[in-house]
């Protein structure tokens, strides 16, 4: 039993080191890769843990069920989100909204018009930011853009364009099958559809280039 636990821990550390090596050189000094210890966590996610450090957290149990190429492309998708600056931030909006609402109620009581306006403005800004963060269309657009950038990162690390598309498509199909909720399944399906369209465009562009080179 002890031997199994030890070998499992070694395998996990080896995978984390391997993934660290898949970071572009410009990210290696401030992006860390760790296994998550949460209960029922997402497969992979990124989190800003300080002003100058981001952590990619991975559920290594679920991760182990994926093929190597699938892991690589999903990892580069997360890297692309960091590069695109679309990972979650500190979440000050909820605190600001609570302060604003509390201030608005308090100023209604004491009837200070200026402070009431300031409190309502704080509510408005924080509420708008929360809406933007949770907007489904915006989130999907960011995910699709990260998928496209993941394809480019894969090529940077030696993948051919067709193999990069195949690996990410295969990973998304697996995530669709294993999605725990209808909402998550729909998001993966939407990303998969967008990826197929992108692959078809890339294929057509490549074919046109080859034909033009013949003349």
PyMOL commands that set and color helices and strands:
alter all, ss='L'
color gray80, all
select helices_A, chain A and resi 2-20+25-27+60-63+68-83+92-110+113-133+136-156+161-178+182-213
alter helices_A, ss='H'
color red, helices_A
select strands_A, chain A and resi 31-35+44-50+53-58
alter strands_A, ss='S'
color yellow, strands_A
deselect
rebuild
show_as cartoon
